[in-house]
Amino acid sequence: MDGISFEISIDTRLVQKLIEIHPEINKQEAITLEERFVLWLDAKIKKRKLDYYLKISEVPYESVNGFRLNPNDYRDIEDMENMR
């Protein structure tokens, strides 16, 4: 499955509901809600030992009420540490 990618659009209201259920999303070290959510989701995926990479796409290709996750634009915790 190497090289397969797809984009998903997540409504911000869904993320806000997830924060009510999983308040640890807001404890992630990031500025925006989108970045905190992606870091939290990435940790959940790694915990299950799945091989996925999440990335945030800053410019949606169409009008959406949420934000897009683009696998080519995501920085993981190692990248964030290297930038310090």
The first five atom37 places (N, CA, C, CB, O) and aatype in JSON, in Angstrom:
{
  "aatype": [12, 3, 7, 9, 15, 13, 6, 9, 15, 9, 3, 16, 1, 10, 19, 5, 11, 10, 9, 6, 9, 8, 14, 6, 9, 2, 11, 5, 6, 0, 9, 16, 10, 6, 6, 1, 13, 19, 10, 17, 10, 3, 0, 11, 9, 11, 11, 1, 11, 10, 3, 18, 18, 10, 11, 9, 15, 6, 19, 14, 18, 6, 15, 19, 2, 7, 13, 1, 10, 2, 14, 2, 3, 18, 1, 3, 9, 6, 3, 12, 6, 2, 12, 1],
  "atom_mask": [
    [1, 1, 1, 1, 1],
    [1, 1, 1, 1, 1],
    [1, 1, 1, 0, 1],
    [1, 1, 1, 1, 1],
    [1, 1, 1, 1, 1],
    [1, 1, 1, 1, 1],
    [1, 1, 1, 1, 1],
    [1, 1, 1, 1, 1],
    [1, 1, 1, 1, 1],
    [1, 1, 1, 1, 1],
    [1, 1, 1, 1, 1],
    [1, 1, 1, 1, 1],
    [1, 1, 1, 1, 1],
    [1, 1, 1, 1, 1],
    [1, 1, 1, 1, 1],
    [1, 1, 1, 1, 1],
    [1, 1, 1, 1, 1],
    [1, 1, 1, 1, 1],
    [1, 1, 1, 1, 1],
    [1, 1, 1, 1, 1],
    [1, 1, 1, 1, 1],
    [1, 1, 1, 1, 1],
    [1, 1, 1, 1, 1],
    [1, 1, 1, 1, 1],
    [1, 1, 1, 1, 1],
    [1, 1, 1, 1, 1],
    [1, 1, 1, 1, 1],
    [1, 1, 1, 1, 1],
    [1, 1, 1, 1, 1],
    [1, 1, 1, 1, 1],
    [1, 1, 1, 1, 1],
    [1, 1, 1, 1, 1],
    [1, 1, 1, 1, 1],
    [1, 1, 1, 1, 1],
    [1, 1, 1, 1, 1],
    [1, 1, 1, 1, 1],
    [1, 1, 1, 1, 1],
    [1, 1, 1, 1, 1],
    [1, 1, 1, 1, 1],
    [1, 1, 1, 1, 1],
    [1, 1, 1, 1, 1],
    [1, 1, 1, 1, 1],
    [1, 1, 1, 1, 1],
    [1, 1, 1, 1, 1],
    [1, 1, 1, 1, 1],
    [1, 1, 1, 1, 1],
    [1, 1, 1, 1, 1],
    [1, 1, 1, 1, 1],
    [1, 1, 1, 1, 1],
    [1, 1, 1, 1, 1],
    [1, 1, 1, 1, 1],
    [1, 1, 1, 1, 1],
    [1, 1, 1, 1, 1],
    [1, 1, 1, 1, 1],
    [1, 1, 1, 1, 1],
    [1, 1, 1, 1, 1],
    [1, 1, 1, 1, 1],
    [1, 1, 1, 1, 1],
    [1, 1, 1, 1, 1],
    [1, 1, 1, 1, 1],
    [1, 1, 1, 1, 1],
    [1, 1, 1, 1, 1],
    [1, 1, 1, 1, 1],
    [1, 1, 1, 1, 1],
    [1, 1, 1, 1, 1],
    [1, 1, 1, 0, 1],
    [1, 1, 1, 1, 1],
    [1, 1, 1, 1, 1],
    [1, 1, 1, 1, 1],
    [1, 1, 1, 1, 1],
    [1, 1, 1, 1, 1],
    [1, 1, 1, 1, 1],
    [1, 1, 1, 1, 1],
    [1, 1, 1, 1, 1],
    [1, 1, 1, 1, 1],
    [1, 1, 1, 1, 1],
    [1, 1, 1, 1, 1],
    [1, 1, 1, 1, 1],
    [1, 1, 1, 1, 1],
    [1, 1, 1, 1, 1],
    [1, 1, 1, 1, 1],
    [1, 1, 1, 1, 1],
    [1, 1, 1, 1, 1],
    [1, 1, 1, 1, 1]
  ],
  "atom_positions": [
    [[0.81, -1.2, 0.0], [0.0, 0.0, 0.0], [0.85, 1.26, 0.0], [-0.92, 0.0, 1.19], [0.35, 2.34, 0.32]],
    [[2.08, 1.14, -0.34], [2.97, 2.28, -0.35], [2.58, 3.25, -1.46], [4.42, 1.83, -0.53], [2.36, 2.84, -2.6]],
    [[2.49, 4.54, -1.13], [2.21, 5.55, -2.13], [0.75, 5.86, -2.33], [0.0, 0.0, 0.0], [0.43, 6.74, -3.12]],
    [[-0.15, 5.19, -1.66], [-1.57, 5.47, -1.8], [-1.93, 6.63, -0.88], [-2.44, 4.22, -1.46], [-1.57, 6.64, 0.29]],
    [[-2.63, 7.61, -1.43], [-3.04, 8.73, -0.59], [-4.46, 9.15, -0.95], [-2.06, 9.92, -0.74], [-4.93, 8.92, -2.06]],
    [[-5.11, 9.77, -0.01], [-6.44, 10.33, -0.23], [-6.63, 11.48, 0.73], [-7.55, 9.25, -0.05], [-5.9, 11.61, 1.71]],
    [[-7.62, 12.3, 0.45], [-7.92, 13.44, 1.31], [-9.29, 13.26, 1.95], [-7.86, 14.76, 0.52], [-10.21, 12.73, 1.33]],
    [[-9.4, 13.7, 3.19], [-10.7, 13.71, 3.84], [-10.96, 15.12, 4.35], [-10.76, 12.68, 5.01], [-10.04, 15.84, 4.74]],
    [[-12.2, 15.49, 4.33], [-12.62, 16.8, 4.84], [-13.42, 16.55, 6.11], [-13.45, 17.6, 3.77], [-14.36, 15.76, 6.12]],
    [[-13.04, 17.24, 7.18], [-13.7, 17.04, 8.47], [-14.31, 18.35, 8.91], [-12.7, 16.5, 9.54], [-13.62, 19.37, 9.02]],
    [[-15.59, 18.32, 9.16], [-16.31, 19.51, 9.61], [-15.79, 19.92, 10.99], [-17.84, 19.26, 9.64], [-15.62, 19.07, 11.87]],
    [[-15.56, 21.2, 11.17], [-15.05, 21.71, 12.44], [-16.0, 21.37, 13.6], [-14.85, 23.22, 12.36], [-15.55, 21.15, 14.72]],
    [[-17.3, 21.32, 13.32], [-18.26, 20.97, 14.38], [-18.02, 19.55, 14.89], [-19.7, 21.1, 13.86], [-18.18, 19.29, 16.08]],
    [[-17.63, 18.64, 14.0], [-17.32, 17.27, 14.43], [-16.1, 17.27, 15.36], [-17.06, 16.37, 13.2], [-16.1, 16.58, 16.38]],
    [[-15.08, 18.03, 15.0], [-13.88, 18.1, 15.84], [-14.23, 18.69, 17.2], [-12.78, 18.94, 15.15], [-13.72, 18.22, 18.22]],
    [[-15.08, 19.69, 17.23], [-15.49, 20.29, 18.5], [-16.24, 19.28, 19.36], [-16.36, 21.53, 18.26], [-16.07, 19.26, 20.58]],
    [[-17.07, 18.45, 18.75], [-17.77, 17.39, 19.5], [-16.77, 16.35, 20.01], [-18.84, 16.71, 18.61], [-16.89, 15.85, 21.13]],
    [[-15.77, 16.03, 19.18], [-14.74, 15.08, 19.61], [-13.96, 15.62, 20.81], [-13.77, 14.77, 18.46], [-13.56, 14.86, 21.69]],
    [[-13.73, 16.93, 20.84], [-13.03, 17.54, 21.97], [-13.83, 17.38, 23.26], [-12.75, 19.03, 21.7], [-13.26, 17.22, 24.33]],
    [[-15.16, 17.42, 23.15], [-15.99, 17.2, 24.34], [-15.79, 15.78, 24.87], [-17.48, 17.43, 24.01], [-15.78, 15.56, 26.08]],
    [[-15.63, 14.83, 23.96], [-15.44, 13.42, 24.35], [-13.99, 13.14, 24.72], [-15.89, 12.5, 23.21], [-13.72, 12.39, 25.65]],
    [[-13.06, 13.75, 23.97], [-11.62, 13.53, 24.17], [-10.94, 14.88, 24.43], [-10.98, 12.81, 22.93], [-10.33, 15.43, 23.51]],
    [[-11.03, 15.41, 25.64], [-10.44, 16.73, 25.92], [-8.92, 16.78, 25.75], [-10.79, 17.15, 27.33], [-8.34, 17.86, 25.69]],
    [[-8.28, 15.62, 25.67], [-6.82, 15.61, 25.47], [-6.43, 16.16, 24.1], [-6.29, 14.2, 25.64], [-5.25, 16.46, 23.88]],
    [[-7.37, 16.3, 23.19], [-7.07, 16.92, 21.89], [-6.53, 18.32, 22.11], [-8.34, 16.95, 20.99], [-5.56, 18.72, 21.46]],
    [[-7.14, 19.07, 23.01], [-6.71, 20.45, 23.27], [-5.38, 20.53, 24.01], [-7.76, 21.17, 24.07], [-4.81, 21.62, 24.13]],
    [[-4.87, 19.41, 24.51], [-3.59, 19.41, 25.22], [-2.41, 19.21, 24.28], [-3.59, 18.33, 26.28], [-1.26, 19.23, 24.72]],
    [[-2.67, 19.01, 23.0], [-1.59, 18.83, 22.03], [-0.84, 20.14, 21.84], [-2.15, 18.32, 20.67], [-1.41, 21.22, 21.97]],
    [[0.44, 20.03, 21.53], [1.3, 21.2, 21.37], [1.18, 21.74, 19.96], [2.77, 20.85, 21.7], [1.99, 21.42, 19.09]],
    [[0.18, 22.58, 19.73], [-0.03, 23.2, 18.43], [-0.89, 24.44, 18.62], [-0.71, 22.2, 17.42], [-1.55, 24.6, 19.65]],
    [[-0.86, 25.32, 17.64], [-1.58, 26.58, 17.75], [-3.04, 26.44, 17.32], [-0.9, 27.64, 16.92], [-3.94, 26.86, 18.04]],
    [[-3.26, 25.84, 16.15], [-4.62, 25.79, 15.62], [-5.34, 24.52, 16.04], [-4.59, 25.9, 14.1], [-4.71, 23.52, 16.38]],
    [[-6.64, 24.59, 16.0], [-7.48, 23.43, 16.3], [-7.16, 22.28, 15.34], [-8.97, 23.81, 16.22], [-7.08, 21.13, 15.75]],
    [[-6.97, 22.62, 14.08], [-6.68, 21.6, 13.07], [-5.39, 20.85, 13.4], [-6.59, 22.23, 11.68], [-5.33, 19.62, 13.32]],
    [[-4.35, 21.6, 13.76], [-3.06, 20.98, 14.08], [-3.16, 20.11, 15.33], [-1.98, 22.05, 14.27], [-2.61, 19.01, 15.37]],
    [[-3.88, 20.61, 16.35], [-4.05, 19.81, 17.58], [-4.79, 18.52, 17.28], [-4.81, 20.62, 18.64], [-4.42, 17.46, 17.79]],
    [[-5.83, 18.6, 16.44], [-6.59, 17.4, 16.09], [-5.73, 16.4, 15.33], [-7.82, 17.79, 15.24], [-5.76, 15.21, 15.61]],
    [[-4.95, 16.88, 14.37], [-4.11, 15.99, 13.57], [-3.05, 15.33, 14.44], [-3.45, 16.76, 12.41], [-2.78, 14.14, 14.28]],
    [[-2.43, 16.08, 15.35], [-1.44, 15.48, 16.24], [-2.07, 14.41, 17.13], [-0.78, 16.57, 17.12], [-1.48, 13.36, 17.34]],
    [[-3.26, 14.69, 17.64], [-3.98, 13.72, 18.47], [-4.32, 12.48, 17.67], [-5.26, 14.35, 19.06], [-4.11, 11.35, 18.13]],
    [[-4.85, 12.68, 16.46], [-5.23, 11.55, 15.61], [-4.0, 10.74, 15.21], [-5.97, 12.04, 14.35], [-4.05, 9.51, 15.16]],
    [[-2.9, 11.42, 14.93], [-1.65, 10.73, 14.58], [-1.19, 9.85, 15.74], [-0.55, 11.76, 14.22], [-0.75, 8.72, 15.53]],
    [[-1.28, 10.36, 16.97], [-0.89, 9.57, 18.14], [-1.78, 8.34, 18.29], [-0.95, 10.43, 19.42], [-1.3, 7.27, 18.64]],
    [[-3.07, 8.51, 18.03], [-4.0, 7.37, 18.12], [-3.66, 6.31, 17.08], [-5.46, 7.85, 17.92], [-3.69, 5.11, 17.37]],
    [[-3.32, 6.75, 15.87], [-2.97, 5.81, 14.8], [-1.67, 5.09, 15.14], [-2.85, 6.54, 13.45], [-1.57, 3.87, 14.96]],
    [[-0.67, 5.83, 15.63], [0.61, 5.2, 15.99], [0.44, 4.23, 17.14], [1.65, 6.27, 16.36], [1.13, 3.2, 17.2]],
    [[-0.47, 4.54, 18.07], [-0.72, 3.67, 19.21], [-1.22, 2.3, 18.74], [-1.73, 4.31, 20.18], [-0.94, 1.27, 19.35]],
    [[-1.97, 2.31, 17.66], [-2.48, 1.06, 17.09], [-1.51, 0.43, 16.1], [-3.82, 1.31, 16.41], [-1.8, -0.59, 15.48]],
    [[-0.34, 1.07, 15.95], [0.74, 0.59, 15.08], [0.29, 0.47, 13.63], [1.24, -0.76, 15.56], [0.67, -0.47, 12.92]],
    [[-0.5, 1.43, 13.19], [-0.89, 1.51, 11.79], [0.09, 2.43, 11.08], [-2.36, 2.03, 11.63], [0.64, 3.35, 11.69]],
    [[0.32, 2.2, 9.82], [1.31, 2.97, 9.07], [0.61, 4.0, 8.19], [2.18, 2.03, 8.2], [0.43, 3.8, 6.99]],
    [[0.23, 5.12, 8.8], [-0.43, 6.21, 8.08], [0.28, 7.5, 8.41], [-1.93, 6.29, 8.44], [0.84, 7.66, 9.49]],
    [[0.25, 8.43, 7.49], [0.83, 9.75, 7.69], [-0.24, 10.78, 7.4], [2.09, 9.97, 6.8], [-0.83, 10.78, 6.32]],
    [[-0.49, 11.67, 8.35], [-1.51, 12.7, 8.2], [-0.87, 14.04, 7.94], [-2.41, 12.77, 9.44], [0.16, 14.37, 8.53]],
    [[-1.49, 14.81, 7.07], [-0.97, 16.14, 6.76], [-2.15, 17.09, 6.6], [-0.1, 16.12, 5.47], [-3.23, 16.69, 6.18]],
    [[-1.92, 18.34, 6.94], [-2.96, 19.35, 6.79], [-2.74, 20.08, 5.49], [-2.96, 20.34, 7.99], [-1.63, 20.54, 5.2]],
    [[-3.78, 20.19, 4.71], [-3.74, 20.98, 3.48], [-4.29, 22.36, 3.82], [-4.55, 20.3, 2.31], [-5.43, 22.48, 4.27]],
    [[-3.49, 23.39, 3.61], [-3.89, 24.73, 4.02], [-4.94, 25.34, 3.11], [-2.7, 25.62, 4.07], [-5.76, 26.14, 3.57]],
    [[-4.94, 24.99, 1.83], [-5.87, 25.58, 0.88], [-6.8, 24.5, 0.36], [-5.12, 26.28, -0.29], [-6.38, 23.65, -0.42]],
    [[-8.07, 24.52, 0.78], [-9.01, 23.51, 0.28], [-9.23, 23.68, -1.22], [-10.36, 23.61, 1.01], [-9.16, 24.79, -1.75]],
    [[-9.49, 22.58, -1.9], [-9.74, 22.61, -3.34], [-11.17, 23.04, -3.64], [-9.46, 21.25, -3.95], [-11.46, 23.47, -4.76]],
    [[-12.06, 22.93, -2.68], [-13.43, 23.37, -2.83], [-13.89, 23.94, -1.5], [-14.36, 22.2, -3.29], [-13.25, 23.72, -0.47]],
    [[-14.97, 24.66, -1.53], [-15.47, 25.28, -0.3], [-15.98, 24.2, 0.65], [-16.58, 26.3, -0.62], [-16.83, 23.39, 0.3]],
    [[-15.44, 24.21, 1.88], [-15.87, 23.26, 2.9], [-16.07, 24.0, 4.21], [-14.83, 22.11, 3.07], [-15.56, 25.11, 4.39]],
    [[-16.82, 23.41, 5.12], [-17.05, 24.03, 6.42], [-16.02, 23.58, 7.45], [-18.44, 23.7, 6.92], [-16.02, 24.09, 8.57]],
    [[-15.16, 22.67, 7.09], [-14.15, 22.17, 8.02], [-12.76, 22.42, 7.47], [0.0, 0.0, 0.0], [-12.48, 23.52, 6.99]],
    [[-11.9, 21.44, 7.55], [-10.55, 21.56, 7.01], [-10.18, 20.23, 6.38], [-9.54, 21.96, 8.12], [-10.82, 19.21, 6.63]],
    [[-9.15, 20.25, 5.56], [-8.73, 19.04, 4.85], [-7.44, 18.49, 5.45], [-8.54, 19.33, 3.35], [-6.58, 19.25, 5.91]],
    [[-7.32, 17.2, 5.45], [-6.08, 16.53, 5.82], [-5.44, 16.04, 4.54], [-6.33, 15.36, 6.85], [-6.0, 15.2, 3.83]],
    [[-4.27, 16.55, 4.25], [-3.55, 16.16, 3.04], [-2.3, 15.41, 3.46], [-3.2, 17.4, 2.14], [-1.46, 15.98, 4.16]],
    [[-2.15, 14.15, 3.06], [-1.01, 13.36, 3.52], [0.36, 13.89, 3.08], [-1.15, 11.97, 3.05], [1.38, 13.4, 3.57]],
    [[0.41, 14.87, 2.19], [1.69, 15.4, 1.73], [2.17, 16.6, 2.54], [1.6, 15.79, 0.29], [3.31, 17.03, 2.36]],
    [[1.34, 17.15, 3.42], [1.68, 18.4, 4.1], [1.77, 18.32, 5.61], [0.68, 19.42, 3.74], [1.88, 19.36, 6.26]],
    [[1.73, 17.16, 6.19], [1.67, 17.02, 7.65], [3.06, 16.92, 8.26], [0.84, 15.8, 8.03], [3.94, 16.26, 7.71]],
    [[3.25, 17.56, 9.38], [4.5, 17.44, 10.14], [4.2, 16.63, 11.4], [5.1, 18.85, 10.51], [3.26, 16.94, 12.13]],
    [[4.99, 15.62, 11.64], [4.78, 14.83, 12.85], [5.6, 15.41, 14.0], [5.15, 13.35, 12.6], [6.28, 16.42, 13.84]],
    [[5.54, 14.78, 15.14], [6.2, 15.29, 16.34], [7.72, 15.36, 16.14], [5.87, 14.39, 17.55], [8.36, 16.29, 16.64]],
    [[8.3, 14.4, 15.41], [9.74, 14.44, 15.15], [10.12, 15.68, 14.35], [10.19, 13.17, 14.39], [11.13, 16.32, 14.64]],
    [[9.32, 16.02, 13.34], [9.58, 17.23, 12.56], [9.51, 18.47, 13.44], [8.59, 17.34, 11.39], [10.33, 19.37, 13.31]],
    [[8.52, 18.5, 14.33], [8.35, 19.65, 15.21], [9.57, 19.78, 16.14], [7.05, 19.52, 16.05], [10.04, 20.89, 16.38]],
    [[10.07, 18.66, 16.65], [11.25, 18.68, 17.51], [12.48, 19.16, 16.75], [11.5, 17.28, 18.1], [13.29, 19.92, 17.28]],
    [[12.62, 18.73, 15.5], [13.76, 19.14, 14.68], [13.73, 20.63, 14.36], [13.8, 18.34, 13.4], [14.78, 21.23, 14.12]],
    [[12.55, 21.23, 14.35], [12.42, 22.65, 14.04], [12.77, 23.54, 15.23], [11.01, 22.95, 13.57], [13.0, 24.74, 15.06]],
    [[12.82, 22.96, 16.43], [13.12, 23.75, 17.64], [14.55, 24.19, 17.67], [12.81, 22.97, 18.89], [14.97, 24.86, 18.61]]
  ]
}
